[in-house]
Amino acid sequence: MKRIAIFTEGMTERIFVRECLLRLFDPSKIAFECHELLAHRLRPARYVYPNAPNPQAEVFFMIVDCHGDEGVLSAIKEREDNLVAKGYDAILGLRDMYCEAYHKLA
């Protein structure tokens, strides 16, 4: 089974990713967990997918809400080695491009 971690800046992006996955993939072929990152710890988000766990899943997605733009990159950096060791095939980050830091860089 492929494993993909997706880190989002907030709840809206987490919901967007979840809904996109349910529309882009055959729901019988995927499984996912949604988490919130609070005080550097992952906690289950308030959403439970009715098809989880799915033993027939071909792809597992872990979606993590980092609660803010600046938290996405640092959350990925802190967890990258552990996720690779656990067999994750890809780690993605989704955040606003037009944040304060972006304006400073541009």
Contacts in CASP RR format, 6 or more apart in sequence:
PFRMAT RR
TARGET T0000
AUTHOR 0000-0000-0000
METHOD contacts of the structure
MODEL  1
MKRIAIFTEGMTERIFVRECLLRLFDPSKIAFECHELLAHRLRPARYVYP
NAPNPQAEVFFMIVDCHGDEGVLSAIKEREDNLVAKGYDAILGLRDMYCE
AYHKLA
1 57 0 8 1.000
1 58 0 8 1.000
1 59 0 8 1.000
1 60 0 8 1.000
2 58 0 8 1.000
2 59 0 8 1.000
2 60 0 8 1.000
2 89 0 8 1.000
3 59 0 8 1.000
3 60 0 8 1.000
3 62 0 8 1.000
3 86 0 8 1.000
3 87 0 8 1.000
3 88 0 8 1.000
3 89 0 8 1.000
4 59 0 8 1.000
4 60 0 8 1.000
4 61 0 8 1.000
4 62 0 8 1.000
4 88 0 8 1.000
4 89 0 8 1.000
4 90 0 8 1.000
4 91 0 8 1.000
4 92 0 8 1.000
5 61 0 8 1.000
5 62 0 8 1.000
5 64 0 8 1.000
5 79 0 8 1.000
5 83 0 8 1.000
5 88 0 8 1.000
5 90 0 8 1.000
5 91 0 8 1.000
5 92 0 8 1.000
6 17 0 8 1.000
6 61 0 8 1.000
6 62 0 8 1.000
6 63 0 8 1.000
6 64 0 8 1.000
6 92 0 8 1.000
6 93 0 8 1.000
6 94 0 8 1.000
7 64 0 8 1.000
7 66 0 8 1.000
7 72 0 8 1.000
7 75 0 8 1.000
7 76 0 8 1.000
7 91 0 8 1.000
7 92 0 8 1.000
7 93 0 8 1.000
7 94 0 8 1.000
8 14 0 8 1.000
8 16 0 8 1.000
8 17 0 8 1.000
8 63 0 8 1.000
8 64 0 8 1.000
8 65 0 8 1.000
8 66 0 8 1.000
8 72 0 8 1.000
8 93 0 8 1.000
8 94 0 8 1.000
8 95 0 8 1.000
9 65 0 8 1.000
9 66 0 8 1.000
9 67 0 8 1.000
9 68 0 8 1.000
9 69 0 8 1.000
9 71 0 8 1.000
9 72 0 8 1.000
9 94 0 8 1.000
9 95 0 8 1.000
9 96 0 8 1.000
10 65 0 8 1.000
10 66 0 8 1.000
10 67 0 8 1.000
10 68 0 8 1.000
11 45 0 8 1.000
11 65 0 8 1.000
13 65 0 8 1.000
13 94 0 8 1.000
13 95 0 8 1.000
14 34 0 8 1.000
14 45 0 8 1.000
14 63 0 8 1.000
14 64 0 8 1.000
14 65 0 8 1.000
15 47 0 8 1.000
17 61 0 8 1.000
17 63 0 8 1.000
17 94 0 8 1.000
18 32 0 8 1.000
18 34 0 8 1.000
18 47 0 8 1.000
18 49 0 8 1.000
18 63 0 8 1.000
21 30 0 8 1.000
21 32 0 8 1.000
21 61 0 8 1.000
22 30 0 8 1.000
25 59 0 8 1.000
27 51 0 8 1.000
28 51 0 8 1.000
28 54 0 8 1.000
28 56 0 8 1.000
29 56 0 8 1.000
29 57 0 8 1.000
29 58 0 8 1.000
29 59 0 8 1.000
30 54 0 8 1.000
30 57 0 8 1.000
30 58 0 8 1.000
30 59 0 8 1.000
30 60 0 8 1.000
30 61 0 8 1.000
31 49 0 8 1.000
31 51 0 8 1.000
31 52 0 8 1.000
31 53 0 8 1.000
31 54 0 8 1.000
31 57 0 8 1.000
31 59 0 8 1.000
31 60 0 8 1.000
31 61 0 8 1.000
32 49 0 8 1.000
32 52 0 8 1.000
32 60 0 8 1.000
32 61 0 8 1.000
32 62 0 8 1.000
32 63 0 8 1.000
33 44 0 8 1.000
33 52 0 8 1.000
33 61 0 8 1.000
33 62 0 8 1.000
33 63 0 8 1.000
34 44 0 8 1.000
34 45 0 8 1.000
34 47 0 8 1.000
34 49 0 8 1.000
34 63 0 8 1.000
34 64 0 8 1.000
34 65 0 8 1.000
35 42 0 8 1.000
35 43 0 8 1.000
35 44 0 8 1.000
35 45 0 8 1.000
35 62 0 8 1.000
35 63 0 8 1.000
35 64 0 8 1.000
35 65 0 8 1.000
36 42 0 8 1.000
36 43 0 8 1.000
36 44 0 8 1.000
36 45 0 8 1.000
36 64 0 8 1.000
36 65 0 8 1.000
36 67 0 8 1.000
37 43 0 8 1.000
37 64 0 8 1.000
37 65 0 8 1.000
37 66 0 8 1.000
37 67 0 8 1.000
37 71 0 8 1.000
37 75 0 8 1.000
38 67 0 8 1.000
40 78 0 8 1.000
42 64 0 8 1.000
45 63 0 8 1.000
45 65 0 8 1.000
62 88 0 8 1.000
64 75 0 8 1.000
66 72 0 8 1.000
66 75 0 8 1.000
68 95 0 8 1.000
69 95 0 8 1.000
69 96 0 8 1.000
69 99 0 8 1.000
69 101 0 8 1.000
70 99 0 8 1.000
70 101 0 8 1.000
72 93 0 8 1.000
72 94 0 8 1.000
72 95 0 8 1.000
73 93 0 8 1.000
73 95 0 8 1.000
76 91 0 8 1.000
76 93 0 8 1.000
79 91 0 8 1.000
80 91 0 8 1.000
83 91 0 8 1.000
96 102 0 8 1.000
END
